[in-house]
Every structure is written in C-alpha cells, then in structure tokens.
Amino acid sequence: MDIFVLSGKRGGYGALRPFLKRLQESNLVKLRLALTDQHLSQSFGYTVEEVKKDFENLTLLSLGEYGSEPYQRCEAMVKLQELLIENFTKSKPDLIVLYGDRAESLVCAFVANMFSIKIVHFQGGDKSGSVDEHFRHAITKLSHIHMVSSEDSKKRVLQLGECINDIEVI
C-alpha cells in the first residue's frame, strides 16, 4: 500500500511522528512523506532538516517564500495545488494522511478527492477557536477515516454527518 503523508509544519509532524515511524517499519507499506510550507521556509526555521533525521526519502513541495497577506497565502496554496496534481498524476497513492486544520491540508484533501484517493484525517472534530477551525471541519468532510482525539471530537464529527464506523478515538 502506497501512503502519502503531507506535513506543513513542525507541530503536525511531531504529533504524527510515532505513527509515521510505525508505518516506516512496516513491510506492507510504502510511506511517502511530503513536506511543504513552514518546513521549507527559512522564516520558520527550515525544519526539513529535523525531519531528515527520521526519514531519508522525502518529497519536498516548495512554495517559495511568500508574505503574510491573504492574497500571498492564497497564491502559495495555488502553487501547492499544482504540485500535488503533478505528484498524484505521476504516482497515485492508495491513501492520504492529513493532520489538523491547516490550509495545506485542506488543499491536499481537495486534490485527493478529485483523484478519488481515500483520506485518513487526524484531529477532526477538535475545537481551536481560530479561523483554521473552518478548515478542520472542511477537511473532515473531505476525509474518509477519522482519527479523533476525544469523545467530544467524535461527537462533533458525527454531527457533521460522518459514519460512526469510520471514526476512531485515539
């Protein structure tokens, strides 16, 4: 099974790291870890070097340096969409793994759905109180398997209309 995992920043990677290590150890899985956004930005510490200590084969989806204006962030997400389309066209994975509520995860969920690739989403149903919460709920609706952090999160994912059999509290 070919599993594509997208990570855009240190926090999401750190939360997924134990899961990724287990996948890496499995002989049944081909793990493709793709880094983008803050991992590849000098402004955010170029954390790709930290990830390289754990994983040798990485896919780097560079968005370049961009500013903080909304239109600049949107342009960066358009670039990510193009890179994901190119990537999935060449090597369609069997499964996508996404974490949290970031814009890059939402873009990946959209592209994956266009390619009919199943998505596992971690942290759906959580509440953050920020604009990213809207992204989280949208990612949840675009996902197929939901790995939630609590019973409350599970209830919120159920309220979004997801099937109870597709939700796991971890």
Protein Blocks (a to p, Z undefined) as FASTA:
>chain_A
ZZddddfbfklmmmmmmmmmmmmmpmkbccddddehjlmpmknopamlmmmmmpmbdcdd
debjadfbfklmmmmmmmmmmmmmmmmmmmccfbdcdehjafklmmmmmmmmmnopacdd
ehihiaehiaklmmmmmmmmmpmbdcdfbfklmmmmmmnopafklpccZZ
